[in-house]
Amino acid sequence: MSDDQGKGVSHAIKSKLPESIQKMVSKDTEEAVPNALHDTGDANKGKDSHAVGDSKVPKSIQQGLPQKVEEKVPNAIHDTGDKKL
């Protein structure tokens, strides 16, 4: 049985995460984890790259990274168009 945030059950089809962890987090958190680690059946999850220019990062890795992580990588390696200090 799950609570109003979806805690208490796993929403994954298959997962590399321990079941105890899956049950502790909310459904929203589970859905934020890339399908490669925790597949909830959402085919669009983690499939966006935020690069606007050249990137030396493999496409499969770009697609699995959260935007905030992509933006921390120097533009010389992965150009997201923002100016990094």
C-alpha positions in Angstrom: 0.0 0.0 0.0 1.3 3.4 -0.9 0.8 6.8 0.7 -0.4 10.0 -1.1 3.1 10.6 -2.5 3.4 7.0 -3.8 5.8 5.9 -1.1 5.7 2.3 0.1 5.7 0.6 -3.3 8.0 0.6 -6.3 6.7 1.9 -9.6 9.6 0.2 -11.6 9.3 -2.4 -14.3 13.0 -3.3 -13.6 15.5 -1.6 -11.5 19.2 -1.7 -10.4 18.2 0.1 -7.2 17.6 -1.9 -4.0 13.9 -2.5 -3.4 14.1 -0.9 0.1 15.3 2.3 -1.5 12.6 2.1 -4.2 9.9 1.8 -1.6 11.2 4.8 0.5 11.0 7.4 -2.2 8.0 9.1 -3.8 6.7 8.2 -7.2 7.9 11.5 -8.6 11.5 10.8 -7.3 11.4 7.3 -8.9 10.3 8.8 -12.2 13.2 11.3 -12.1 15.8 8.5 -12.1 17.0 7.6 -15.6 15.4 4.4 -17.1 18.8 2.8 -17.4 18.9 2.6 -13.6 15.3 2.5 -12.7 12.8 1.8 -15.5 9.3 3.0 -14.7 8.1 2.5 -18.3 8.2 6.2 -19.2 9.9 6.1 -22.6 10.5 9.9 -22.6 12.2 10.0 -19.2 15.8 11.2 -19.3 15.9 11.6 -23.1 16.6 15.3 -23.4 20.0 16.8 -24.1 20.3 20.5 -23.3 23.4 21.0 -25.5 22.9 23.8 -28.0 26.4 23.5 -29.6 29.1 20.9 -29.8 29.5 18.2 -27.2 32.2 15.7 -26.5 29.9 13.9 -24.1 28.3 10.8 -25.7 24.6 11.3 -26.6 23.5 8.4 -24.4 25.1 10.1 -21.4 23.7 13.5 -22.3 20.2 12.0 -22.4 20.6 10.6 -18.9 21.9 13.7 -17.2 19.7 16.2 -15.4 19.9 19.7 -16.9 21.6 21.1 -13.8 24.4 18.6 -14.2 24.8 19.3 -17.9 25.0 23.0 -17.2 27.9 22.5 -14.8 30.1 20.9 -17.5 32.3 23.5 -19.2 31.0 24.6 -22.6 34.3 23.6 -24.2 33.2 20.0 -23.4 29.4 20.3 -23.6 28.0 23.5 -24.9 24.7 24.4 -23.2 24.8 28.0 -24.3 25.1 29.4 -20.8 28.1 31.4 -19.6 29.9 29.6 -16.9 32.1 31.5 -14.4 
